[in-house]
Amino acid sequence: MTATLAPNATQGNKINIGEDCGYNANVFAGKKEQMVQVCEHLTETGFLPKELVENEVVWFYNNLGIDDFYFALEPVETIANHIMALYGAKIMAYTKHENSLEINLEKESEDSSVYIHSSQPGVSQLQGPQCERAIDEKYLDNSVPTQSFRVESYRSPATVSSSITSQIRSYFVTKCQFVNPEPTPEEETDINQVADQAFLKKATAHTLKVYQGVMRNVLQRTGPVIEMYEVPGSRERRLIVGYRQRSTQGFFSAMSDLYHYYNLYSVRKYVEQFSNGVTIMGLYLNPVPNSKAAPIEHSIHQVMKETSLLYCLPKTPFQQFFKTNQLSVQETVYGYVGWIFCQHFLNRLGKEFMSLNTILDRANPVHEEVLGKMKKRLRQDTFTREYILDIIQLYPELIKLLYANFAKVHYVNQREASLQPTMSYQRLSTVEDLTEEQLSKKIKSVTSNAHEQLVFDSFLNFNKHVLKTNFYQSTKVALSFRLDPTFLPEIEYPTKLYGMFLVVGSEFRGFHLRFQDVARGGIRIIRSRNREAYSINLRTLFDENYALAATQHRKNKDIPEGGSKGTILLNIDQQDVPLVAFEKYVDSILDLLITGHTPGIKEPLVDKIGKPEILFFGPDEGTAEYMDWASQHARRRNASFWKAFTTGKSQSMGGIPHDLYGMTTRSVHQYVLGIYRTFGLNEAECTKLQTGGPDGDLGSNEIKISKDKTVAIVDGSGVIYDPQGIHRDELDRLATARKMIIEFDLKKLSPQGFRVLVDENNVTLPSGELVENGLQFRNTFHVNPLASATIFVPCGGRPESIDLNNVKKLVDEDGTPRFKYIVEGANLFFTQEARLRLEKAGVVIFKDASANKGGVTSSSLEVLAALAFNDTEFEEHMCVKNGVVPEFYAAYVNEVQDIIERNAAAEFEALWREHTKTKIPISILSDDLSVAIVQLNDQLQTTGLWHNASLRETVLNRAFPKLLLDKVGLDTLLKRVPENYVKAIFGAHLASMFIYKYGAHPDNFAFFEFMREGYYSNA
């Protein structure tokens, strides 16, 4: 999603455009005739004195400088009404002895709108009509190819009259009529096919040529394309900005604030839409007369530079400081990012919590959960988002100083080559240069209480821990920050993170956390049903991300990669643009991963890490369909790691879809089968509750792979229940079609069965019970007395659905648990404290980190195949083309499934054996096994065992999939797969096999015996 700048423009060279530029002037041939009709209409209405009608009409038509487009667009009645309104305004100005005229004319309709108002050049309106904001919100922000609006805006060339100083700004919004509303991929790059018909008539040949080039760049790169042209014989600059529809909000009005800040004003401006989903904005900028600001020859480069910053975040709560020239756009955006950082990481727990933490026993589940609840309450109640914002807005001068401290480290003067410092650099040199210690003292002296000091100390903490950022990258689409995670308190985050990214876009905020250098995990999109849900998601975002990454780390014990996780929280008003948010998230992180320098596209960054980093992304909730795009995008951006960048890609790109082949379910179901086997149960006679329905990956495959009597399913649409067992064939039909239970044929329920949907209210169940609210019933059904079965398999649901507060509802008053067995397919469905309570009550429960590791194993082996084959071989053996599955691919998928089932069965047996022997809860043993494998893996990679060639060969011949060994051979694999990756395979295989056999706490001689029996005899 990389944006582009015209290379010459970024170098400051002139790009001259000839006289044939811009748009053809609007000429309305029927203007004189229309004036006569307007005079007649006004005379008939009688509101204006007859002797003044002609003068007022002539003044309106000739003196105001209103573009002919208005007269061609509006009917006689509307023009007459506007003239009467202006006459009234003139009388008001006269009676108040004012020499300015407040003009505010509006007419909105479904297909077109007109706004005409008084406007002082180079000044953003803080009060009065907010025409541009209205145009953004009503027309531009929501434009899509099927419903697009174009804008023409003109400033009158002179004041209203010799005695009145007002100038007029007019805006004309019209619905697009495209030449070709639905272009093919071949046609979408041809401007004559995709443009609005009116635009093609008005645009000059030069404009068509310029817009054609910008449009093609936007289609190629997806982000903003910024180009600037000089108009010969004048100081006017023509700024062209192209971007994807709906990829930013409030951008049109924000751009006005930006050039006003630099004492520029626009004579005319245009927003054009195209049926291929591209928007292009054209601004004709001039310096405000008699301005003391920097000349336009310099300031235009700063406007271009900061356009991408505004594109990323066009609207923030700090906009007022920018409009009133108290803060620059860079300082404003920095303040916004600092506010977000404070919301998540302000140390608000205090000394009392630390003392309580020392007194209480963290190993006691009750104490642990009490501390957890207290931590959430302290964070929620002490410093709300609004309270933090109020504090920051009190001290714009501190934002200036803190921004200077940040910029001093990360700003690179891009125009050093010409020995001409940028305006950003010049501006920094005028701000007081304080050391960290001096800045800390300044914060203490300026703020008025401890809370205010804590907020700005958090800004300073942010500055200290930013290792790399794309803040000053001209082509960014969202802001990304690689942070040193050592600022996280160990008391809250006991397992240290290796790497941490914060990403901020106009539609979202997100994190990426990992526990090892080479790590893998999914990217999750988090949606919010309402503002209350959004508020909760916001507060818990980082902690949920950390917990998911930690679970992933434990889950990845069988594979070479450590654990990671990414989260993208959509803003409350941006719930319908998940793909846009994902693309920006990925692209902005790539900004920090890709090294090199491409003028105008990839500028050098300040890098305090000092070594290259690679992240591996996988599918998770809401992103399964986006993995192809991410891989291809990394390839377009020339990332060397593009082939391995994402997993879960489509089959045509060598991906092994988890849902199609049930990879995660195969691991989960091995635990279900292990329970049946261990306890001598007949699957067909066992009842089951399942959260996560037939529309999801886990839910659909669990239905298809099982033979039990499922009595209840909870999914996004509601609850379906049947004590006789839900009709298996109907469930299979829904699972195959990936449809929710809202599609279930109710005729196939027994008389005791029912379905309650989330949008239903006051539903009477067969038992006579009244369900007042379907949504509430769905959200709490897993703790409803009806939710009782032999086994519970959560295949979906929010994290911590069962915690210490509601876990007691899963146990009847006589102490009998409602489920004998639980296999946690969904991540973090239970808190650890809840799991331990259930085990104490006699429930056999296998937690997520053990049960649902099949997907990560599949992803790891998918990447291994990509590394093992060269491009030609990969295309032949791993890419499904036109529905034809290569023979190797089909066999490899079967081997991957076998490996997943074998690993799951091995861990199940190890856990049950250790539990039987030690009576330690399985939930604790699961973590112990994971930690032991991860630690032993790290140790094995650095021991002399790796250097024993014959042993290494023996281990790798068992660790690599047999099909890859047969097809490629071990020697070729060792040449093609990076050595650190092979080392990780070596360590992971030995560590997992050993720990599964001897447990998490083996005696001192166990490893020697393991190696002697299993490996040295063959080495």
Secondary structure as GFF3:
##gff-version 3
##sequence-region A 1 1019
A	DSSP	beta_strand	4	5	.	.	.	ID=ss1
A	DSSP	alpha_helix	7	11	.	.	.	ID=ss2
A	DSSP	alpha_helix	31	45	.	.	.	ID=ss3
A	DSSP	alpha_helix	50	62	.	.	.	ID=ss4
A	DSSP	alpha_helix	68	73	.	.	.	ID=ss5
A	DSSP	alpha_helix	76	95	.	.	.	ID=ss6
A	DSSP	beta_strand	104	108	.	.	.	ID=ss7
A	DSSP	beta_strand	112	118	.	.	.	ID=ss8
A	DSSP	alpha_helix	131	135	.	.	.	ID=ss9
A	DSSP	pi_helix	136	140	.	.	.	ID=ss10
A	DSSP	beta_strand	149	155	.	.	.	ID=ss11
A	DSSP	beta_strand	168	175	.	.	.	ID=ss12
A	DSSP	three_ten_helix	187	189	.	.	.	ID=ss13
A	DSSP	alpha_helix	191	194	.	.	.	ID=ss14
A	DSSP	alpha_helix	197	202	.	.	.	ID=ss15
A	DSSP	alpha_helix	205	221	.	.	.	ID=ss16
A	DSSP	beta_strand	225	230	.	.	.	ID=ss17
A	DSSP	beta_strand	237	244	.	.	.	ID=ss18
A	DSSP	alpha_helix	251	261	.	.	.	ID=ss19
A	DSSP	beta_strand	264	273	.	.	.	ID=ss20
A	DSSP	beta_strand	278	287	.	.	.	ID=ss21
A	DSSP	alpha_helix	296	312	.	.	.	ID=ss22
A	DSSP	alpha_helix	319	323	.	.	.	ID=ss23
A	DSSP	alpha_helix	329	345	.	.	.	ID=ss24
A	DSSP	alpha_helix	350	359	.	.	.	ID=ss25
A	DSSP	alpha_helix	365	382	.	.	.	ID=ss26
A	DSSP	alpha_helix	385	394	.	.	.	ID=ss27
A	DSSP	alpha_helix	396	410	.	.	.	ID=ss28
A	DSSP	three_ten_helix	416	418	.	.	.	ID=ss29
A	DSSP	alpha_helix	423	429	.	.	.	ID=ss30
A	DSSP	alpha_helix	436	446	.	.	.	ID=ss31
A	DSSP	alpha_helix	450	465	.	.	.	ID=ss32
A	DSSP	beta_strand	466	469	.	.	.	ID=ss33
A	DSSP	beta_strand	479	483	.	.	.	ID=ss34
A	DSSP	three_ten_helix	485	487	.	.	.	ID=ss35
A	DSSP	beta_strand	499	504	.	.	.	ID=ss36
A	DSSP	beta_strand	508	514	.	.	.	ID=ss37
A	DSSP	beta_strand	519	526	.	.	.	ID=ss38
A	DSSP	alpha_helix	531	555	.	.	.	ID=ss39
A	DSSP	three_ten_helix	556	558	.	.	.	ID=ss40
A	DSSP	beta_strand	562	570	.	.	.	ID=ss41
A	DSSP	alpha_helix	578	593	.	.	.	ID=ss42
A	DSSP	beta_strand	616	619	.	.	.	ID=ss43
A	DSSP	three_ten_helix	624	626	.	.	.	ID=ss44
A	DSSP	alpha_helix	627	636	.	.	.	ID=ss45
A	DSSP	alpha_helix	642	645	.	.	.	ID=ss46
A	DSSP	three_ten_helix	651	653	.	.	.	ID=ss47
A	DSSP	alpha_helix	658	661	.	.	.	ID=ss48
A	DSSP	alpha_helix	663	678	.	.	.	ID=ss49
A	DSSP	three_ten_helix	683	685	.	.	.	ID=ss50
A	DSSP	beta_strand	687	691	.	.	.	ID=ss51
A	DSSP	alpha_helix	697	705	.	.	.	ID=ss52
A	DSSP	beta_strand	709	715	.	.	.	ID=ss53
A	DSSP	beta_strand	718	721	.	.	.	ID=ss54
A	DSSP	alpha_helix	728	737	.	.	.	ID=ss55
A	DSSP	three_ten_helix	741	743	.	.	.	ID=ss56
A	DSSP	three_ten_helix	746	748	.	.	.	ID=ss57
A	DSSP	beta_strand	754	757	.	.	.	ID=ss58
A	DSSP	beta_strand	761	764	.	.	.	ID=ss59
A	DSSP	beta_strand	770	773	.	.	.	ID=ss60
A	DSSP	alpha_helix	774	780	.	.	.	ID=ss61
A	DSSP	three_ten_helix	781	783	.	.	.	ID=ss62
A	DSSP	beta_strand	789	794	.	.	.	ID=ss63
A	DSSP	three_ten_helix	807	810	.	.	.	ID=ss64
A	DSSP	beta_strand	819	823	.	.	.	ID=ss65
A	DSSP	alpha_helix	832	840	.	.	.	ID=ss66
A	DSSP	beta_strand	844	846	.	.	.	ID=ss67
A	DSSP	alpha_helix	848	851	.	.	.	ID=ss68
A	DSSP	alpha_helix	854	868	.	.	.	ID=ss69
A	DSSP	alpha_helix	871	878	.	.	.	ID=ss70
A	DSSP	alpha_helix	887	918	.	.	.	ID=ss71
A	DSSP	alpha_helix	922	941	.	.	.	ID=ss72
A	DSSP	three_ten_helix	944	947	.	.	.	ID=ss73
A	DSSP	alpha_helix	949	959	.	.	.	ID=ss74
A	DSSP	alpha_helix	962	968	.	.	.	ID=ss75
A	DSSP	alpha_helix	970	976	.	.	.	ID=ss76
A	DSSP	alpha_helix	979	998	.	.	.	ID=ss77
A	DSSP	alpha_helix	1006	1011	.	.	.	ID=ss78
A	DSSP	pi_helix	1012	1016	.	.	.	ID=ss79
###
